[in-house]
Amino acid sequence: MSARDDLQEPAWLRWLLIGAAVLVMAALVLLPLLMVLGAAFGKGFGVWLDSLRQPDAVAALKLTLFTVAIVVPVNAVFGMFTAWAVTRFEFRGKHLLLSLIDLPFAVSPVVAGLCLVLLFGSSGWFAALLQHYDIKILFARPGIVLATLFITFPFVVRELIPLMQQQGADEELAARSLGAGAWTMFRRVTLPNIKWGLLYGVLLCSARAMGEFGAVSVVSGHIRGLTNTLPLHIEILYNEFDSTGAFAAASLLSGLAIITLILKFWLEARHGDALAKSHRRH
């Protein structure tokens, strides 16, 4: 009997563990999702559509997509540059920078929102400067974008750092030795090697940006039609006992999440080997 057979668990135990995992996932993920969809469409498709056509719902959806449209490209660009700096150069404070990258994972989103209040609030550090130039950060779109940027920053860079460490810098050094400039080297060598890990990080960043609640709730002010994203809009409708509208908006947010999940599965199916490299050191 081979060593592989010696380590192989009995069939009944394997199926028991698989069944338990499927049962837990169905109870914690699939069942709530089905309940949300059932409540959203319980009164018919017309009522669901009318709920999403309400001005506040449309404004919340637009603000959510607006935030994602800014946050994802910014995090993608800075994530690439940060990963490049960490993996290609040695400098003082490198370990501190790596710790700061993980800070949004360790800090509660509500605490992140409160930090923005301390910085940009009426009694904050930059209050006088903002008032002098009549710039509004809190209770406006800039505050929502900043809060979402902070929360979602690690997703792209943490996908790219292990991948770039595993690939090494040999191809880049070869390109430089042949006379390629920094931009040409990045565009023709680095970017093609990291593109699938980058796309994976972008998908994770997009999903988190669409569903962010805690930090955005602190800085938004909950102004209907102006500073409510979809998660905040759902909370307000639910607190007002408008369950139909709340579940309709929740179903829309769930639909966006499902689309992201489908893209993630497709990406893993088509480019699983490239993505596996980016996770070996996680």
N, C-alpha and C positions, 0 to 999 in steps of 0.2 A: 504494500500500500504506500503511495507517495505521500510526501509531506503535505501536499495540497489536500489529499483525502483525509489526512489526520486532523487537519484544521477545519474541515467541512462540518458544519453543524447538521444535526438530524433534520430530515425534511419537515417533520411536524413542527420543529422549533422555528425553522425559517419561515414557514407559512404562518405560524402564529405571530411572529414579529411583524411580518408584512401586513397581515390582517389588522393587527393593532395599530400600525402606522396609518393605514388607510382609514380605519375607523376614526382615529383622532383627527386626521386632516378633514374628513368629511364632516365631523361634528363641529370643528372650530372654524373651518373655512367655507366648505361647500354649502352646508346647511344655512348659515347666516346669509350667504350670498343669494341663495334661492328664496329665502324669506324676504330679503330686500326687494328682489324682483317681483315676488308675488304681491307684496304690499304696494309696490309702485304701479303695477298694472291691474290691481284688484278691481278698480272701478272703470276699467276700460282704457283702450289706447288713447281715445280722445281726451279724457281727463288728464292722463299722463302728459300728453302733448301740450295741453293748455297750461299745465303747471310749469312746464319748461319755457313757455312763451311769455311768462310774466316778466315785466321789465327788470325786476330785481334778480330773477334767475338768469336772464340773458346777460345782465351786467356782471354777475358773479362769474359766469362762464368766461366772458371776455377777459375779466381781470385775471382769472386763473391761467388762461392761455397766454395772456400778455406777460405774466410773471415767468412762466415756463420759457417763453420765447427769448427772454433776456437772460435768465439764470443759466439755462443749459449751454448756450454758446460761450458765455463768460467762464463758466466752470470747466468747459471742455478746453478752452485756450489756456487758462491759467493752470489747469490740471496737467496738461501736456508740458508746459514750461517748468512747472514745479517738479514733476517726475523726472524730466530731463536734467534739471539742476541737481537733484538728489542722487541720481544714478550715475551721472557722468563727472561730477566734480567733488572734490574733498574740500571742506571749508569749516571754519569754526562755527559752532552753533547748529551743525547739521542734525544732531540727535534732538536738539531742542525743536528744530523745525519739524521733524517727524512727529514729535509729541504734539505740537500745535496742530498739525494736520488732523490728528485723531481727536482733538478737543471737541468738535461738534458731536462726536459719538458718545463722549463721556458726560457732556453737560446737558441738562434737561433743556428742551426747546423753550420752555417758559423762562428759564434763567437767561437764555440767549436774548429773548425779547426784552427782559428787564434791563439787561446790559445796554441795549439800544436806547431804552428810555433814559438811562443814566447819562448816555452820551448826547442824545439829541432832544431830550425833553425840555420843558420850559425852564427847568432848573438844572439842566445838564451842563456838561463841560463845554459844549459848543453852542449853547443857547444864545449867547450874545452875538456870536458870529452869524448864526442862522437868521436871527431877527434883523441884523443890520442889512443883510442882503435879501431879506424877505424870502428865505428858502424854507420850505416845509418838508420835513422828513417823516415825522410821526403822523399817524392818522392820515396818511396819503400813500400813493403808490411807491415812492422811493423807500419808505420804511418797510413795506411788504417785500419789496425786491431784496433789500439788504438782509432782512431776516431769513428769507428763503435761500439766499446765496450762502449765508453762514452755515445753515443746517445741511445743505446739499454739497458743499465743497468737497468733502473727502471721497465721494463716490468715484469720480473720474480718476483722481490722482492715485487712490488706493488700488484701482484696477491696473494702472499703468506701471507703477513702481516695480512690482514683482516681475511683470513681463519684461520690462527693459533691463532689469538686473539679470534675468535668465538669458536674454539674448546677448548681452555684452555689447561692447563698443567696437568690435573688430571691423564690421562692415563700414561703420562711420569713419574709423581711422583710415581704412583703405580709400574711401571716397575723398577724404581730405588730402591724402598723399597723392592722389591723381589730380589735384587742383580744384576740387569742388569747394565752393564757398559754403558758409554756414547755412544759408537759406536753401541752397540747392541740395546740400547733404540732408537737411531735415525733410525736404519735400520728396526727394527721390529714394532715400534710404530709410530714415527713421519712421516717417509717417506710414509708408506701406507695411512696415513690420509691426506696427502697433495699432493698425486701423480697426481690427476686430475687437481688441481689448478696449479701445477708445469708444467704439460704438456700444459695447456692453455697459461701460460706465455711464455713457450718455443715457441709455435706457433706464438704468437704476436712478440716475439723477432726475430724470423726467418724472418717473413714478413718485419719487419722494416729494418733488416740488409741487405736483398736482394735489397731493394729499396732506401737505404740511398744515398743521393746525395750531400747535402750542405757541410758537414764536410769533406767527402771524396774528394770532388772536390778541396778543399783548400790544402790538404796535398798530393794529388796524383802526381801532376806534369803533368798529362795528357800524359803520355808516352805510345804510342801505343804498344800494345802487352805485356806491362810490368805492368803498374799501372792503367790501365783503367778497372773499373768494368762495368757491363752492363749498368747502368744508364749513366755513363760518355761516354761509347761507343756510346750510342744512341744519346747523345747530339752532339758529334763530327760528326757523320754521317749526322745528320739533318742540322748542320751548313754548311756542305759541299754539301748540296742539294742532298744527296743520300737518298731520302725519302724511297725507297724500302728497303734498308738495315736498315735504322733507324726503320721503322715500323716492319720489320722482327724481329729485336732484341727486340723491344717493345712488340711484341706478345709473344716472349719467356718469357720475364719478367712477362707479364700478366698471362701467363700459370702457372708459378710458384706461382703467387699470388692466382690464382683460386684454385690450389691444396691445398694451405694453408687454403683457405676459406672453401673448402669442408671438410677438416680435422676438422676445427673449428666447422662447423655445425654438423658433426658426433659426435664430442666430446660433444657438448651441448645436442644433442638428446639422447645420451647414458648415459650421466652422468650430466644431467641438474641440479639435486638437489644438488650434491656436488659443482658444479660450482656456483650455486646461492648463496651458503653460502659465497663464496669468494668475492661476489659483493655486499652484503647487506650493507656494510659499506663504499662503494666507494662513 
